[in-house]
Amino acid sequence: MPDASPVAFVTVVESPAAMQSQVLLLAESLRRWGGGLADAPITCVSPRFQFPLRQSTLRRFEHLNSTYAHTNIHGPHGW
């Protein structure tokens, strides 16, 4: 069993299609050209409850072995 990576990548992903495409490009680039970090964990966080992601984006996250965390952060400040 390979050693766990000492590095993990975390990014925010939002509903606009352009942002979803950019996050997917980040994950694809890391997997393809990441060298020793190509298999590092990638977590994509969506902090807004009301904005769902496209199903195609969610499928690509799975294909790229990326974790998607859909959270609704309740804080004292509005978005």
PyMOL Python script that loads the backbone (N, CA, C, O; Angstrom):
from pymol import cmd

cmd.read_pdbstr("""\
ATOM      1  N   MET A   1       0.850  -1.181   0.000  1.00  0.00           N
ATOM      2  CA  MET A   1       0.000   0.000   0.000  1.00  0.00           C
ATOM      3  C   MET A   1       0.889   1.235   0.000  1.00  0.00           C
ATOM      4  O   MET A   1       1.780   1.345   0.842  1.00  0.00           O
ATOM      5  N   PRO A   2       0.667   2.172  -0.928  1.00  0.00           N
ATOM      6  CA  PRO A   2       1.508   3.378  -0.971  1.00  0.00           C
ATOM      7  C   PRO A   2       1.278   4.268   0.244  1.00  0.00           C
ATOM      8  O   PRO A   2       0.217   4.256   0.868  1.00  0.00           O
ATOM      9  N   ASP A   3       2.319   5.042   0.554  1.00  0.00           N
ATOM     10  CA  ASP A   3       2.211   5.981   1.664  1.00  0.00           C
ATOM     11  C   ASP A   3       1.198   7.064   1.334  1.00  0.00           C
ATOM     12  O   ASP A   3       1.035   7.451   0.176  1.00  0.00           O
ATOM     13  N   ALA A   4       0.521   7.549   2.367  1.00  0.00           N
ATOM     14  CA  ALA A   4      -0.421   8.652   2.190  1.00  0.00           C
ATOM     15  C   ALA A   4       0.360   9.916   1.827  1.00  0.00           C
ATOM     16  O   ALA A   4       1.473  10.131   2.309  1.00  0.00           O
ATOM     17  N   SER A   5      -0.222  10.727   0.993  1.00  0.00           N
ATOM     18  CA  SER A   5       0.420  11.970   0.582  1.00  0.00           C
ATOM     19  C   SER A   5       0.459  12.959   1.746  1.00  0.00           C
ATOM     20  O   SER A   5      -0.526  13.100   2.471  1.00  0.00           O
ATOM     21  N   PRO A   6       1.592  13.646   1.929  1.00  0.00           N
ATOM     22  CA  PRO A   6       1.662  14.663   2.978  1.00  0.00           C
ATOM     23  C   PRO A   6       0.976  15.966   2.566  1.00  0.00           C
ATOM     24  O   PRO A   6       0.891  16.908   3.354  1.00  0.00           O
ATOM     25  N   VAL A   7       0.489  16.011   1.325  1.00  0.00           N
ATOM     26  CA  VAL A   7      -0.130  17.218   0.781  1.00  0.00           C
ATOM     27  C   VAL A   7      -1.551  16.887   0.333  1.00  0.00           C
ATOM     28  O   VAL A   7      -1.802  15.825  -0.237  1.00  0.00           O
ATOM     29  N   ALA A   8      -2.468  17.798   0.595  1.00  0.00           N
ATOM     30  CA  ALA A   8      -3.837  17.684   0.092  1.00  0.00           C
ATOM     31  C   ALA A   8      -4.216  19.023  -0.517  1.00  0.00           C
ATOM     32  O   ALA A   8      -3.760  20.072  -0.061  1.00  0.00           O
ATOM     33  N   PHE A   9      -5.040  18.986  -1.532  1.00  0.00           N
ATOM     34  CA  PHE A   9      -5.509  20.199  -2.188  1.00  0.00           C
ATOM     35  C   PHE A   9      -6.969  20.423  -1.844  1.00  0.00           C
ATOM     36  O   PHE A   9      -7.773  19.492  -1.885  1.00  0.00           O
ATOM     37  N   VAL A  10      -7.314  21.665  -1.502  1.00  0.00           N
ATOM     38  CA  VAL A  10      -8.689  22.035  -1.180  1.00  0.00           C
ATOM     39  C   VAL A  10      -9.038  23.264  -2.015  1.00  0.00           C
ATOM     40  O   VAL A  10      -8.258  24.212  -2.101  1.00  0.00           O
ATOM     41  N   THR A  11     -10.200  23.234  -2.617  1.00  0.00           N
ATOM     42  CA  THR A  11     -10.647  24.357  -3.423  1.00  0.00           C
ATOM     43  C   THR A  11     -12.139  24.584  -3.192  1.00  0.00           C
ATOM     44  O   THR A  11     -12.859  23.677  -2.775  1.00  0.00           O
ATOM     45  N   VAL A  12     -12.581  25.775  -3.460  1.00  0.00           N
ATOM     46  CA  VAL A  12     -14.001  26.106  -3.383  1.00  0.00           C
ATOM     47  C   VAL A  12     -14.565  26.008  -4.792  1.00  0.00           C
ATOM     48  O   VAL A  12     -13.928  26.426  -5.760  1.00  0.00           O
ATOM     49  N   VAL A  13     -15.761  25.453  -4.896  1.00  0.00           N
ATOM     50  CA  VAL A  13     -16.430  25.365  -6.189  1.00  0.00           C
ATOM     51  C   VAL A  13     -17.834  25.927  -6.021  1.00  0.00           C
ATOM     52  O   VAL A  13     -18.514  25.644  -5.034  1.00  0.00           O
ATOM     53  N   GLU A  14     -18.256  26.715  -6.981  1.00  0.00           N
ATOM     54  CA  GLU A  14     -19.562  27.370  -6.934  1.00  0.00           C
ATOM     55  C   GLU A  14     -20.389  26.989  -8.155  1.00  0.00           C
ATOM     56  O   GLU A  14     -19.911  26.291  -9.049  1.00  0.00           O
ATOM     57  N   SER A  15     -21.608  27.446  -8.181  1.00  0.00           N
ATOM     58  CA  SER A  15     -22.556  27.081  -9.211  1.00  0.00           C
ATOM     59  C   SER A  15     -22.247  27.616 -10.611  1.00  0.00           C
ATOM     60  O   SER A  15     -22.490  26.889 -11.574  1.00  0.00           O
ATOM     61  N   PRO A  16     -21.735  28.818 -10.792  1.00  0.00           N
ATOM     62  CA  PRO A  16     -21.508  29.258 -12.171  1.00  0.00           C
ATOM     63  C   PRO A  16     -20.675  28.238 -12.951  1.00  0.00           C
ATOM     64  O   PRO A  16     -19.659  27.742 -12.463  1.00  0.00           O
ATOM     65  N   ALA A  17     -21.125  27.939 -14.164  1.00  0.00           N
ATOM     66  CA  ALA A  17     -20.478  26.917 -14.979  1.00  0.00           C
ATOM     67  C   ALA A  17     -18.985  27.191 -15.187  1.00  0.00           C
ATOM     68  O   ALA A  17     -18.181  26.259 -15.205  1.00  0.00           O
ATOM     69  N   ALA A  18     -18.616  28.457 -15.344  1.00  0.00           N
ATOM     70  CA  ALA A  18     -17.211  28.788 -15.568  1.00  0.00           C
ATOM     71  C   ALA A  18     -16.347  28.371 -14.378  1.00  0.00           C
ATOM     72  O   ALA A  18     -15.234  27.879 -14.565  1.00  0.00           O
ATOM     73  N   MET A  19     -16.845  28.561 -13.172  1.00  0.00           N
ATOM     74  CA  MET A  19     -16.061  28.183 -12.003  1.00  0.00           C
ATOM     75  C   MET A  19     -15.954  26.665 -11.890  1.00  0.00           C
ATOM     76  O   MET A  19     -14.899  26.145 -11.527  1.00  0.00           O
ATOM     77  N   GLN A  20     -17.023  25.960 -12.193  1.00  0.00           N
ATOM     78  CA  GLN A  20     -16.967  24.506 -12.153  1.00  0.00           C
ATOM     79  C   GLN A  20     -15.933  23.992 -13.147  1.00  0.00           C
ATOM     80  O   GLN A  20     -15.181  23.069 -12.837  1.00  0.00           O
ATOM     81  N   SER A  21     -15.888  24.577 -14.330  1.00  0.00           N
ATOM     82  CA  SER A  21     -14.916  24.176 -15.347  1.00  0.00           C
ATOM     83  C   SER A  21     -13.490  24.430 -14.882  1.00  0.00           C
ATOM     84  O   SER A  21     -12.599  23.622 -15.146  1.00  0.00           O
ATOM     85  N   GLN A  22     -13.267  25.539 -14.195  1.00  0.00           N
ATOM     86  CA  GLN A  22     -11.927  25.855 -13.708  1.00  0.00           C
ATOM     87  C   GLN A  22     -11.470  24.876 -12.629  1.00  0.00           C
ATOM     88  O   GLN A  22     -10.309  24.468 -12.617  1.00  0.00           O
ATOM     89  N   VAL A  23     -12.364  24.499 -11.734  1.00  0.00           N
ATOM     90  CA  VAL A  23     -12.020  23.541 -10.684  1.00  0.00           C
ATOM     91  C   VAL A  23     -11.746  22.171 -11.296  1.00  0.00           C
ATOM     92  O   VAL A  23     -10.830  21.471 -10.864  1.00  0.00           O
ATOM     93  N   LEU A  24     -12.524  21.788 -12.286  1.00  0.00           N
ATOM     94  CA  LEU A  24     -12.263  20.522 -12.974  1.00  0.00           C
ATOM     95  C   LEU A  24     -10.922  20.556 -13.690  1.00  0.00           C
ATOM     96  O   LEU A  24     -10.194  19.563 -13.687  1.00  0.00           O
ATOM     97  N   LEU A  25     -10.587  21.680 -14.301  1.00  0.00           N
ATOM     98  CA  LEU A  25      -9.292  21.820 -14.965  1.00  0.00           C
ATOM     99  C   LEU A  25      -8.151  21.689 -13.955  1.00  0.00           C
ATOM    100  O   LEU A  25      -7.132  21.062 -14.244  1.00  0.00           O
ATOM    101  N   LEU A  26      -8.321  22.276 -12.784  1.00  0.00           N
ATOM    102  CA  LEU A  26      -7.328  22.143 -11.720  1.00  0.00           C
ATOM    103  C   LEU A  26      -7.123  20.670 -11.360  1.00  0.00           C
ATOM    104  O   LEU A  26      -5.989  20.193 -11.310  1.00  0.00           O
ATOM    105  N   ALA A  27      -8.218  19.955 -11.109  1.00  0.00           N
ATOM    106  CA  ALA A  27      -8.128  18.547 -10.726  1.00  0.00           C
ATOM    107  C   ALA A  27      -7.517  17.699 -11.847  1.00  0.00           C
ATOM    108  O   ALA A  27      -6.662  16.851 -11.591  1.00  0.00           O
ATOM    109  N   GLU A  28      -7.954  17.928 -13.079  1.00  0.00           N
ATOM    110  CA  GLU A  28      -7.411  17.183 -14.212  1.00  0.00           C
ATOM    111  C   GLU A  28      -5.920  17.436 -14.382  1.00  0.00           C
ATOM    112  O   GLU A  28      -5.151  16.514 -14.653  1.00  0.00           O
ATOM    113  N   SER A  29      -5.521  18.685 -14.223  1.00  0.00           N
ATOM    114  CA  SER A  29      -4.101  19.040 -14.364  1.00  0.00           C
ATOM    115  C   SER A  29      -3.254  18.386 -13.282  1.00  0.00           C
ATOM    116  O   SER A  29      -2.170  17.875 -13.563  1.00  0.00           O
ATOM    117  N   LEU A  30      -3.742  18.399 -12.047  1.00  0.00           N
ATOM    118  CA  LEU A  30      -3.006  17.747 -10.962  1.00  0.00           C
ATOM    119  C   LEU A  30      -2.866  16.252 -11.213  1.00  0.00           C
ATOM    120  O   LEU A  30      -1.791  15.689 -11.005  1.00  0.00           O
ATOM    121  N   ARG A  31      -3.925  15.611 -11.653  1.00  0.00           N
ATOM    122  CA  ARG A  31      -3.873  14.169 -11.909  1.00  0.00           C
ATOM    123  C   ARG A  31      -2.932  13.835 -13.068  1.00  0.00           C
ATOM    124  O   ARG A  31      -2.231  12.824 -13.034  1.00  0.00           O
ATOM    125  N   ARG A  32      -2.923  14.674 -14.071  1.00  0.00           N
ATOM    126  CA  ARG A  32      -2.109  14.371 -15.259  1.00  0.00           C
ATOM    127  C   ARG A  32      -0.649  14.800 -15.119  1.00  0.00           C
ATOM    128  O   ARG A  32       0.253  14.040 -15.471  1.00  0.00           O
ATOM    129  N   TRP A  33      -0.407  16.011 -14.608  1.00  0.00           N
ATOM    130  CA  TRP A  33       0.944  16.554 -14.573  1.00  0.00           C
ATOM    131  C   TRP A  33       1.467  16.811 -13.157  1.00  0.00           C
ATOM    132  O   TRP A  33       2.460  17.519 -12.988  1.00  0.00           O
ATOM    133  N   GLY A  34       0.822  16.256 -12.156  1.00  0.00           N
ATOM    134  CA  GLY A  34       1.188  16.524 -10.767  1.00  0.00           C
ATOM    135  C   GLY A  34       2.433  15.819 -10.274  1.00  0.00           C
ATOM    136  O   GLY A  34       2.868  16.056  -9.147  1.00  0.00           O
ATOM    137  N   GLY A  35       3.015  14.959 -11.091  1.00  0.00           N
ATOM    138  CA  GLY A  35       4.218  14.250 -10.661  1.00  0.00           C
ATOM    139  C   GLY A  35       3.957  13.461  -9.393  1.00  0.00           C
ATOM    140  O   GLY A  35       3.010  12.677  -9.326  1.00  0.00           O
ATOM    141  N   GLY A  36       4.799  13.668  -8.379  1.00  0.00           N
ATOM    142  CA  GLY A  36       4.661  12.976  -7.113  1.00  0.00           C
ATOM    143  C   GLY A  36       3.395  13.328  -6.355  1.00  0.00           C
ATOM    144  O   GLY A  36       3.015  12.624  -5.419  1.00  0.00           O
ATOM    145  N   LEU A  37       2.737  14.413  -6.751  1.00  0.00           N
ATOM    146  CA  LEU A  37       1.501  14.823  -6.077  1.00  0.00           C
ATOM    147  C   LEU A  37       0.252  14.476  -6.894  1.00  0.00           C
ATOM    148  O   LEU A  37      -0.856  14.886  -6.546  1.00  0.00           O
ATOM    149  N   ALA A  38       0.434  13.727  -7.970  1.00  0.00           N
ATOM    150  CA  ALA A  38      -0.693  13.409  -8.855  1.00  0.00           C
ATOM    151  C   ALA A  38      -1.805  12.634  -8.151  1.00  0.00           C
ATOM    152  O   ALA A  38      -2.972  12.731  -8.533  1.00  0.00           O
ATOM    153  N   ASP A  39      -1.448  11.877  -7.141  1.00  0.00           N
ATOM    154  CA  ASP A  39      -2.455  11.090  -6.429  1.00  0.00           C
ATOM    155  C   ASP A  39      -2.854  11.707  -5.096  1.00  0.00           C
ATOM    156  O   ASP A  39      -3.549  11.072  -4.303  1.00  0.00           O
ATOM    157  N   ALA A  40      -2.425  12.932  -4.845  1.00  0.00           N
ATOM    158  CA  ALA A  40      -2.762  13.609  -3.591  1.00  0.00           C
ATOM    159  C   ALA A  40      -4.276  13.826  -3.511  1.00  0.00           C
ATOM    160  O   ALA A  40      -4.931  14.002  -4.539  1.00  0.00           O
ATOM    161  N   PRO A  41      -4.828  13.815  -2.307  1.00  0.00           N
ATOM    162  CA  PRO A  41      -6.270  14.051  -2.156  1.00  0.00           C
ATOM    163  C   PRO A  41      -6.667  15.449  -2.647  1.00  0.00           C
ATOM    164  O   PRO A  41      -5.950  16.427  -2.432  1.00  0.00           O
ATOM    165  N   ILE A  42      -7.809  15.516  -3.302  1.00  0.00           N
ATOM    166  CA  ILE A  42      -8.380  16.790  -3.739  1.00  0.00           C
ATOM    167  C   ILE A  42      -9.780  16.883  -3.137  1.00  0.00           C
ATOM    168  O   ILE A  42     -10.604  15.990  -3.336  1.00  0.00           O
ATOM    169  N   THR A  43     -10.046  17.955  -2.406  1.00  0.00           N
ATOM    170  CA  THR A  43     -11.368  18.184  -1.837  1.00  0.00           C
ATOM    171  C   THR A  43     -11.931  19.474  -2.421  1.00  0.00           C
ATOM    172  O   THR A  43     -11.288  20.523  -2.369  1.00  0.00           O
ATOM    173  N   CYS A  44     -13.118  19.388  -2.968  1.00  0.00           N
ATOM    174  CA  CYS A  44     -13.803  20.536  -3.549  1.00  0.00           C
ATOM    175  C   CYS A  44     -15.001  20.859  -2.653  1.00  0.00           C
ATOM    176  O   CYS A  44     -15.878  20.020  -2.449  1.00  0.00           O
ATOM    177  N   VAL A  45     -15.027  22.068  -2.127  1.00  0.00           N
ATOM    178  CA  VAL A  45     -16.051  22.462  -1.158  1.00  0.00           C
ATOM    179  C   VAL A  45     -17.005  23.476  -1.777  1.00  0.00           C
ATOM    180  O   VAL A  45     -16.578  24.457  -2.385  1.00  0.00           O
ATOM    181  N   SER A  46     -18.287  23.228  -1.616  1.00  0.00           N
ATOM    182  CA  SER A  46     -19.317  24.168  -2.033  1.00  0.00           C
ATOM    183  C   SER A  46     -20.007  24.666  -0.772  1.00  0.00           C
ATOM    184  O   SER A  46     -20.786  23.928  -0.170  1.00  0.00           O
ATOM    185  N   PRO A  47     -19.738  25.904  -0.357  1.00  0.00           N
ATOM    186  CA  PRO A  47     -20.234  26.382   0.927  1.00  0.00           C
ATOM    187  C   PRO A  47     -21.656  26.951   0.910  1.00  0.00           C
ATOM    188  O   PRO A  47     -22.163  27.356   1.957  1.00  0.00           O
ATOM    189  N   ARG A  48     -22.289  26.989  -0.224  1.00  0.00           N
ATOM    190  CA  ARG A  48     -23.631  27.578  -0.298  1.00  0.00           C
ATOM    191  C   ARG A  48     -24.669  26.494  -0.565  1.00  0.00           C
ATOM    192  O   ARG A  48     -24.557  25.737  -1.529  1.00  0.00           O
ATOM    193  N   PHE A  49     -25.649  26.431   0.275  1.00  0.00           N
ATOM    194  CA  PHE A  49     -26.661  25.382   0.179  1.00  0.00           C
ATOM    195  C   PHE A  49     -27.531  25.528  -1.067  1.00  0.00           C
ATOM    196  O   PHE A  49     -27.913  24.521  -1.664  1.00  0.00           O
ATOM    197  N   GLN A  50     -27.845  26.724  -1.463  1.00  0.00           N
ATOM    198  CA  GLN A  50     -28.848  26.935  -2.502  1.00  0.00           C
ATOM    199  C   GLN A  50     -28.338  26.812  -3.934  1.00  0.00           C
ATOM    200  O   GLN A  50     -29.133  26.928  -4.867  1.00  0.00           O
ATOM    201  N   PHE A  51     -27.056  26.584  -4.141  1.00  0.00           N
ATOM    202  CA  PHE A  51     -26.523  26.549  -5.497  1.00  0.00           C
ATOM    203  C   PHE A  51     -25.957  25.168  -5.836  1.00  0.00           C
ATOM    204  O   PHE A  51     -24.791  24.905  -5.544  1.00  0.00           O
ATOM    205  N   PRO A  52     -26.742  24.288  -6.438  1.00  0.00           N
ATOM    206  CA  PRO A  52     -26.253  22.949  -6.758  1.00  0.00           C
ATOM    207  C   PRO A  52     -25.289  22.970  -7.948  1.00  0.00           C
ATOM    208  O   PRO A  52     -25.327  23.874  -8.782  1.00  0.00           O
ATOM    209  N   LEU A  53     -24.450  21.979  -8.004  1.00  0.00           N
ATOM    210  CA  LEU A  53     -23.522  21.829  -9.121  1.00  0.00           C
ATOM    211  C   LEU A  53     -24.168  20.977 -10.202  1.00  0.00           C
ATOM    212  O   LEU A  53     -25.131  20.253  -9.952  1.00  0.00           O
ATOM    213  N   ARG A  54     -23.621  21.076 -11.408  1.00  0.00           N
ATOM    214  CA  ARG A  54     -24.105  20.254 -12.511  1.00  0.00           C
ATOM    215  C   ARG A  54     -23.793  18.778 -12.234  1.00  0.00           C
ATOM    216  O   ARG A  54     -22.775  18.462 -11.618  1.00  0.00           O
ATOM    217  N   GLN A  55     -24.655  17.895 -12.684  1.00  0.00           N
ATOM    218  CA  GLN A  55     -24.419  16.456 -12.520  1.00  0.00           C
ATOM    219  C   GLN A  55     -23.153  16.020 -13.242  1.00  0.00           C
ATOM    220  O   GLN A  55     -22.446  15.130 -12.769  1.00  0.00           O
ATOM    221  N   SER A  56     -22.859  16.639 -14.386  1.00  0.00           N
ATOM    222  CA  SER A  56     -21.637  16.287 -15.121  1.00  0.00           C
ATOM    223  C   SER A  56     -20.390  16.641 -14.307  1.00  0.00           C
ATOM    224  O   SER A  56     -19.387  15.929 -14.368  1.00  0.00           O
ATOM    225  N   THR A  57     -20.449  17.733 -13.550  1.00  0.00           N
ATOM    226  CA  THR A  57     -19.321  18.116 -12.690  1.00  0.00           C
ATOM    227  C   THR A  57     -19.134  17.088 -11.585  1.00  0.00           C
ATOM    228  O   THR A  57     -18.007  16.683 -11.300  1.00  0.00           O
ATOM    229  N   LEU A  58     -20.217  16.667 -10.965  1.00  0.00           N
ATOM    230  CA  LEU A  58     -20.139  15.678  -9.893  1.00  0.00           C
ATOM    231  C   LEU A  58     -19.585  14.347 -10.401  1.00  0.00           C
ATOM    232  O   LEU A  58     -18.812  13.689  -9.705  1.00  0.00           O
ATOM    233  N   ARG A  59     -19.975  13.951 -11.607  1.00  0.00           N
ATOM    234  CA  ARG A  59     -19.447  12.705 -12.190  1.00  0.00           C
ATOM    235  C   ARG A  59     -17.948  12.825 -12.453  1.00  0.00           C
ATOM    236  O   ARG A  59     -17.199  11.874 -12.226  1.00  0.00           O
ATOM    237  N   ARG A  60     -17.507  13.993 -12.930  1.00  0.00           N
ATOM    238  CA  ARG A  60     -16.066  14.198 -13.182  1.00  0.00           C
ATOM    239  C   ARG A  60     -15.281  14.171 -11.875  1.00  0.00           C
ATOM    240  O   ARG A  60     -14.174  13.634 -11.835  1.00  0.00           O
ATOM    241  N   PHE A  61     -15.835  14.741 -10.805  1.00  0.00           N
ATOM    242  CA  PHE A  61     -15.170  14.667  -9.505  1.00  0.00           C
ATOM    243  C   PHE A  61     -14.930  13.207  -9.131  1.00  0.00           C
ATOM    244  O   PHE A  61     -13.839  12.845  -8.690  1.00  0.00           O
ATOM    245  N   GLU A  62     -15.955  12.369  -9.309  1.00  0.00           N
ATOM    246  CA  GLU A  62     -15.806  10.950  -8.999  1.00  0.00           C
ATOM    247  C   GLU A  62     -14.730  10.313  -9.863  1.00  0.00           C
ATOM    248  O   GLU A  62     -13.877   9.582  -9.359  1.00  0.00           O
ATOM    249  N   HIS A  63     -14.766  10.586 -11.152  1.00  0.00           N
ATOM    250  CA  HIS A  63     -13.793  10.022 -12.089  1.00  0.00           C
ATOM    251  C   HIS A  63     -12.366  10.437 -11.726  1.00  0.00           C
ATOM    252  O   HIS A  63     -11.430   9.655 -11.896  1.00  0.00           O
ATOM    253  N   LEU A  64     -12.202  11.645 -11.236  1.00  0.00           N
ATOM    254  CA  LEU A  64     -10.883  12.167 -10.880  1.00  0.00           C
ATOM    255  C   LEU A  64     -10.498  11.835  -9.433  1.00  0.00           C
ATOM    256  O   LEU A  64      -9.488  12.324  -8.927  1.00  0.00           O
ATOM    257  N   ASN A  65     -11.301  11.011  -8.779  1.00  0.00           N
ATOM    258  CA  ASN A  65     -11.049  10.623  -7.391  1.00  0.00           C
ATOM    259  C   ASN A  65     -10.911  11.856  -6.495  1.00  0.00           C
ATOM    260  O   ASN A  65      -9.996  11.951  -5.678  1.00  0.00           O
ATOM    261  N   SER A  66     -11.827  12.781  -6.667  1.00  0.00           N
ATOM    262  CA  SER A  66     -11.877  14.002  -5.864  1.00  0.00           C
ATOM    263  C   SER A  66     -13.084  13.929  -4.939  1.00  0.00           C
ATOM    264  O   SER A  66     -14.132  13.397  -5.307  1.00  0.00           O
ATOM    265  N   THR A  67     -12.929  14.461  -3.751  1.00  0.00           N
ATOM    266  CA  THR A  67     -14.016  14.461  -2.777  1.00  0.00           C
ATOM    267  C   THR A  67     -14.792  15.768  -2.898  1.00  0.00           C
ATOM    268  O   THR A  67     -14.211  16.853  -2.932  1.00  0.00           O
ATOM    269  N   TYR A  68     -16.106  15.643  -2.960  1.00  0.00           N
ATOM    270  CA  TYR A  68     -16.957  16.826  -3.021  1.00  0.00           C
ATOM    271  C   TYR A  68     -17.659  16.984  -1.683  1.00  0.00           C
ATOM    272  O   TYR A  68     -18.322  16.060  -1.213  1.00  0.00           O
ATOM    273  N   ALA A  69     -17.517  18.141  -1.074  1.00  0.00           N
ATOM    274  CA  ALA A  69     -18.148  18.428   0.212  1.00  0.00           C
ATOM    275  C   ALA A  69     -19.142  19.568   0.027  1.00  0.00           C
ATOM    276  O   ALA A  69     -18.751  20.716  -0.183  1.00  0.00           O
ATOM    277  N   HIS A  70     -20.431  19.244   0.106  1.00  0.00           N
ATOM    278  CA  HIS A  70     -21.476  20.252  -0.029  1.00  0.00           C
ATOM    279  C   HIS A  70     -21.925  20.627   1.373  1.00  0.00           C
ATOM    280  O   HIS A  70     -22.622  19.863   2.040  1.00  0.00           O
ATOM    281  N   THR A  71     -21.525  21.792   1.805  1.00  0.00           N
ATOM    282  CA  THR A  71     -21.850  22.242   3.161  1.00  0.00           C
ATOM    283  C   THR A  71     -22.622  23.540   3.098  1.00  0.00           C
ATOM    284  O   THR A  71     -22.578  24.260   2.101  1.00  0.00           O
ATOM    285  N   ASN A  72     -23.319  23.825   4.158  1.00  0.00           N
ATOM    286  CA  ASN A  72     -24.022  25.088   4.274  1.00  0.00           C
ATOM    287  C   ASN A  72     -23.469  25.768   5.527  1.00  0.00           C
ATOM    288  O   ASN A  72     -23.876  25.463   6.648  1.00  0.00           O
ATOM    289  N   ILE A  73     -22.565  26.665   5.320  1.00  0.00           N
ATOM    290  CA  ILE A  73     -21.907  27.327   6.440  1.00  0.00           C
ATOM    291  C   ILE A  73     -22.813  28.437   6.955  1.00  0.00           C
ATOM    292  O   ILE A  73     -23.109  29.392   6.238  1.00  0.00           O
ATOM    293  N   HIS A  74     -23.247  28.303   8.193  1.00  0.00           N
ATOM    294  CA  HIS A  74     -24.070  29.324   8.827  1.00  0.00           C
ATOM    295  C   HIS A  74     -23.155  30.170   9.702  1.00  0.00           C
ATOM    296  O   HIS A  74     -22.607  29.685  10.692  1.00  0.00           O
ATOM    297  N   GLY A  75     -22.998  31.406   9.340  1.00  0.00           N
ATOM    298  CA  GLY A  75     -22.155  32.289  10.116  1.00  0.00           C
ATOM    299  C   GLY A  75     -22.890  33.594  10.398  1.00  0.00           C
ATOM    300  O   GLY A  75     -24.011  33.792   9.930  1.00  0.00           O
ATOM    301  N   PRO A  76     -22.272  34.465  11.148  1.00  0.00           N
ATOM    302  CA  PRO A  76     -22.921  35.708  11.504  1.00  0.00           C
ATOM    303  C   PRO A  76     -22.989  36.703  10.334  1.00  0.00           C
ATOM    304  O   PRO A  76     -23.704  37.702  10.410  1.00  0.00           O
ATOM    305  N   HIS A  77     -22.257  36.432   9.272  1.00  0.00           N
ATOM    306  CA  HIS A  77     -22.205  37.358   8.137  1.00  0.00           C
ATOM    307  C   HIS A  77     -22.870  36.734   6.904  1.00  0.00           C
ATOM    308  O   HIS A  77     -22.663  35.556   6.614  1.00  0.00           O
ATOM    309  N   GLY A  78     -23.644  37.505   6.203  1.00  0.00           N
ATOM    310  CA  GLY A  78     -24.276  37.027   4.979  1.00  0.00           C
ATOM    311  C   GLY A  78     -23.252  36.930   3.858  1.00  0.00           C
ATOM    312  O   GLY A  78     -22.186  37.542   3.920  1.00  0.00           O
ATOM    313  N   TRP A  79     -23.584  36.171   2.855  1.00  0.00           N
ATOM    314  CA  TRP A  79     -22.679  36.034   1.722  1.00  0.00           C
ATOM    315  C   TRP A  79     -22.725  37.288   0.870  1.00  0.00           C
ATOM    316  O   TRP A  79     -22.029  37.373  -0.141  1.00  0.00           O
TER     317      TRP A  79
END
""", "prot")
cmd.dss("prot")
cmd.show_as("cartoon", "prot")
cmd.util.cbc("prot")
cmd.orient("prot")
